[in-house]
């Protein structure tokens, strides 16, 4: 409600009468509950830092703030939204670190090597573990020795209890690093895990985006399909498509799906997913949406109805993406899926709905918020995923 009231107020300031009952900018449906409440996460990230006992080789979650200089890393045993399997892998990784002669990398400039752990699982219990490692000044021979020790621990040692499907290792000198910047190295097992969603099978790479709550995502995508009002002659534009989950789940009710995604490996997964599921009316583009979409829409001459679905990160959509959608007359319905609507997404909402502005090159007819539906994708937290329908 706070997000919708803020949007209504900001639109009023721009001279647009957007006030609806309750001071909201559009009707708001009740929160759609998650089908699963506990242990629903299919991906968990664990940090390495000092624990409550001062041990720097503690694997868990951060408590405290940098500003307060009171950050401590605590085990995730008590966290109810993290599956038991994820906690087990984290505990084993901690055991490995405490046997390793190498120090953890807490601050890059202070040295150390072992960094965070990411665990991904599917509904069948298949498990992918991704360990990040700062090489510092280690040579290739020393790096190979550490990789061998990590592999041995999780395949023949105490970590074998985790029954990993895949074990990845990434050398990284940055806070976050894509596969293109520093490849994920498969130390053991299968290169991918697979998940079933709405009757389709999806391939998941180490850094590919996939909604963290699989069963909750099914409910969300089904509602997106209804709100899109997409018919057999509709072209669906899926921006920030990840592994293609939204587009592929709606592919059989539309004429064509066009997906755009910045992560190259995710696009490879999306293409594989389409082929494996026998879906031939999808085309996926790899690249930044702000580079691909304006070029695609500027030459759009198709007479078929065009519906857009956007599912960006917390940073929201790049201004050029919003401008391209706004200035494309063929797009009459837009579904914006946001995990943080009160953040940068609010800027996008205002750009979509404000009066035409030649200075900003916003020449197209403005959209108007028509309906909002929150989904409880993150039980045990205060956050919701918000689906906002815009029409014009």
CORSUL-V654752 format. One record per residue. N is the residue number from 1. RES is the residue in one small letter. NEAR is the number of other ideal C-beta (glycine too) atoms within 10 Angstrom. Layout:
BEGIN
n=N res=RES near=NEAR
n=N res=RES near=NEAR
END
This chain:
BEGIN
n=1 res=x near=11
n=2 res=x near=9
n=3 res=x near=23
n=4 res=x near=24
n=5 res=x near=14
n=6 res=x near=18
n=7 res=x near=24
n=8 res=x near=21
n=9 res=x near=13
n=10 res=x near=18
n=11 res=x near=22
n=12 res=x near=14
n=13 res=x near=11
n=14 res=x near=13
n=15 res=x near=8
n=16 res=x near=17
n=17 res=x near=8
n=18 res=x near=20
n=19 res=x near=14
n=20 res=x near=14
n=21 res=x near=7
n=22 res=x near=11
n=23 res=x near=14
n=24 res=x near=20
n=25 res=x near=26
n=26 res=x near=18
n=27 res=x near=15
n=28 res=x near=18
n=29 res=x near=11
n=30 res=x near=7
n=31 res=x near=12
n=32 res=x near=19
n=33 res=x near=12
n=34 res=x near=23
n=35 res=x near=13
n=36 res=x near=15
n=37 res=x near=12
n=38 res=x near=13
n=39 res=x near=17
n=40 res=x near=21
n=41 res=x near=22
n=42 res=x near=22
n=43 res=x near=18
n=44 res=x near=22
n=45 res=x near=14
n=46 res=x near=24
n=47 res=x near=18
n=48 res=x near=25
n=49 res=x near=20
n=50 res=x near=15
n=51 res=x near=17
n=52 res=x near=12
n=53 res=x near=7
n=54 res=x near=8
n=55 res=x near=14
n=56 res=x near=16
n=57 res=x near=22
n=58 res=x near=22
n=59 res=x near=27
n=60 res=x near=23
n=61 res=x near=18
n=62 res=x near=13
n=63 res=x near=11
n=64 res=x near=12
n=65 res=x near=9
n=66 res=x near=8
n=67 res=x near=7
n=68 res=x near=7
n=69 res=x near=7
n=70 res=x near=9
n=71 res=x near=15
n=72 res=x near=16
n=73 res=x near=25
n=74 res=x near=17
n=75 res=x near=17
n=76 res=x near=18
n=77 res=x near=11
n=78 res=x near=9
n=79 res=x near=16
n=80 res=x near=11
n=81 res=x near=20
n=82 res=x near=22
n=83 res=x near=18
n=84 res=x near=10
n=85 res=x near=18
n=86 res=x near=27
n=87 res=x near=21
n=88 res=x near=16
n=89 res=x near=28
n=90 res=x near=26
n=91 res=x near=20
n=92 res=x near=22
n=93 res=x near=25
n=94 res=x near=21
n=95 res=x near=16
n=96 res=x near=22
n=97 res=x near=21
n=98 res=x near=12
n=99 res=x near=12
n=100 res=x near=16
n=101 res=x near=6
n=102 res=x near=18
n=103 res=x near=15
n=104 res=x near=23
n=105 res=x near=22
n=106 res=x near=18
n=107 res=x near=8
n=108 res=x near=14
n=109 res=x near=5
n=110 res=x near=8
n=111 res=x near=14
n=112 res=x near=16
n=113 res=x near=20
n=114 res=x near=24
n=115 res=x near=19
n=116 res=x near=21
n=117 res=x near=24
n=118 res=x near=19
n=119 res=x near=25
n=120 res=x near=26
n=121 res=x near=24
n=122 res=x near=19
n=123 res=x near=13
n=124 res=x near=11
n=125 res=x near=11
n=126 res=x near=20
n=127 res=x near=22
n=128 res=x near=25
n=129 res=x near=28
n=130 res=x near=20
n=131 res=x near=23
n=132 res=x near=24
n=133 res=x near=21
n=134 res=x near=18
n=135 res=x near=16
n=136 res=x near=15
n=137 res=x near=6
n=138 res=x near=16
n=139 res=x near=9
n=140 res=x near=8
n=141 res=x near=7
n=142 res=x near=14
n=143 res=x near=16
n=144 res=x near=11
n=145 res=x near=12
n=146 res=x near=20
n=147 res=x near=18
n=148 res=x near=11
n=149 res=x near=16
n=150 res=x near=23
n=151 res=x near=18
n=152 res=x near=15
n=153 res=x near=20
n=154 res=x near=25
n=155 res=x near=16
n=156 res=x near=9
n=157 res=x near=16
n=158 res=x near=13
n=159 res=x near=23
n=160 res=x near=13
n=161 res=x near=12
n=162 res=x near=22
n=163 res=x near=15
n=164 res=x near=24
n=165 res=x near=21
n=166 res=x near=22
n=167 res=x near=25
n=168 res=x near=24
n=169 res=x near=20
n=170 res=x near=21
n=171 res=x near=20
n=172 res=x near=18
n=173 res=x near=12
n=174 res=x near=11
n=175 res=x near=9
n=176 res=x near=9
n=177 res=x near=16
n=178 res=x near=16
n=179 res=x near=18
n=180 res=x near=11
n=181 res=x near=11
n=182 res=x near=15
n=183 res=x near=15
n=184 res=x near=20
n=185 res=x near=16
n=186 res=x near=15
n=187 res=x near=19
n=188 res=x near=17
n=189 res=x near=20
n=190 res=x near=13
n=191 res=x near=13
n=192 res=x near=19
n=193 res=x near=23
n=194 res=x near=17
n=195 res=x near=22
n=196 res=x near=13
n=197 res=x near=21
n=198 res=x near=15
n=199 res=x near=9
n=200 res=x near=19
n=201 res=x near=13
n=202 res=x near=27
n=203 res=x near=21
n=204 res=x near=26
n=205 res=x near=24
n=206 res=x near=21
n=207 res=x near=20
n=208 res=x near=23
n=209 res=x near=20
n=210 res=x near=22
n=211 res=x near=25
n=212 res=x near=18
n=213 res=x near=23
n=214 res=x near=21
n=215 res=x near=16
n=216 res=x near=22
n=217 res=x near=23
n=218 res=x near=18
n=219 res=x near=18
n=220 res=x near=24
n=221 res=x near=21
n=222 res=x near=14
n=223 res=x near=17
n=224 res=x near=22
n=225 res=x near=19
n=226 res=x near=8
n=227 res=x near=19
n=228 res=x near=22
n=229 res=x near=13
n=230 res=x near=22
n=231 res=x near=12
n=232 res=x near=9
n=233 res=x near=11
n=234 res=x near=20
n=235 res=x near=20
n=236 res=x near=27
n=237 res=x near=26
n=238 res=x near=27
n=239 res=x near=24
n=240 res=x near=21
n=241 res=x near=29
n=242 res=x near=23
n=243 res=x near=30
n=244 res=x near=29
n=245 res=x near=28
n=246 res=x near=28
n=247 res=x near=30
n=248 res=x near=26
n=249 res=x near=25
n=250 res=x near=23
n=251 res=x near=23
n=252 res=x near=14
n=253 res=x near=13
n=254 res=x near=22
n=255 res=x near=16
n=256 res=x near=18
n=257 res=x near=28
n=258 res=x near=21
n=259 res=x near=29
n=260 res=x near=25
n=261 res=x near=27
n=262 res=x near=20
n=263 res=x near=21
n=264 res=x near=16
n=265 res=x near=21
n=266 res=x near=26
n=267 res=x near=22
n=268 res=x near=18
n=269 res=x near=26
n=270 res=x near=30
n=271 res=x near=18
n=272 res=x near=17
n=273 res=x near=24
n=274 res=x near=22
n=275 res=x near=11
n=276 res=x near=13
n=277 res=x near=18
n=278 res=x near=9
n=279 res=x near=17
n=280 res=x near=10
n=281 res=x near=15
n=282 res=x near=24
n=283 res=x near=14
n=284 res=x near=23
n=285 res=x near=17
n=286 res=x near=17
n=287 res=x near=14
n=288 res=x near=13
n=289 res=x near=22
n=290 res=x near=17
n=291 res=x near=15
n=292 res=x near=19
n=293 res=x near=27
n=294 res=x near=18
n=295 res=x near=11
n=296 res=x near=16
n=297 res=x near=20
n=298 res=x near=10
n=299 res=x near=8
n=300 res=x near=14
n=301 res=x near=5
n=302 res=x near=11
n=303 res=x near=7
n=304 res=x near=13
n=305 res=x near=19
n=306 res=x near=23
n=307 res=x near=23
n=308 res=x near=25
n=309 res=x near=27
n=310 res=x near=28
n=311 res=x near=23
n=312 res=x near=20
n=313 res=x near=14
n=314 res=x near=11
n=315 res=x near=10
n=316 res=x near=22
n=317 res=x near=27
n=318 res=x near=17
n=319 res=x near=15
n=320 res=x near=15
n=321 res=x near=26
n=322 res=x near=23
n=323 res=x near=22
n=324 res=x near=25
n=325 res=x near=26
n=326 res=x near=25
n=327 res=x near=17
n=328 res=x near=19
n=329 res=x near=13
n=330 res=x near=16
n=331 res=x near=22
n=332 res=x near=16
n=333 res=x near=20
n=334 res=x near=24
n=335 res=x near=22
n=336 res=x near=26
n=337 res=x near=22
n=338 res=x near=25
n=339 res=x near=19
n=340 res=x near=18
n=341 res=x near=26
n=342 res=x near=12
n=343 res=x near=14
n=344 res=x near=15
n=345 res=x near=25
n=346 res=x near=17
n=347 res=x near=14
n=348 res=x near=23
n=349 res=x near=25
n=350 res=x near=17
n=351 res=x near=21
n=352 res=x near=24
n=353 res=x near=21
n=354 res=x near=19
n=355 res=x near=11
n=356 res=x near=13
n=357 res=x near=13
n=358 res=x near=7
n=359 res=x near=5
n=360 res=x near=13
n=361 res=x near=13
n=362 res=x near=19
n=363 res=x near=12
n=364 res=x near=17
n=365 res=x near=13
n=366 res=x near=18
n=367 res=x near=23
n=368 res=x near=16
n=369 res=x near=23
n=370 res=x near=16
n=371 res=x near=15
n=372 res=x near=21
n=373 res=x near=21
n=374 res=x near=20
n=375 res=x near=22
n=376 res=x near=19
n=377 res=x near=23
n=378 res=x near=18
n=379 res=x near=18
n=380 res=x near=15
n=381 res=x near=9
n=382 res=x near=5
n=383 res=x near=13
n=384 res=x near=20
n=385 res=x near=24
n=386 res=x near=22
n=387 res=x near=24
n=388 res=x near=28
n=389 res=x near=22
n=390 res=x near=23
n=391 res=x near=14
n=392 res=x near=16
END
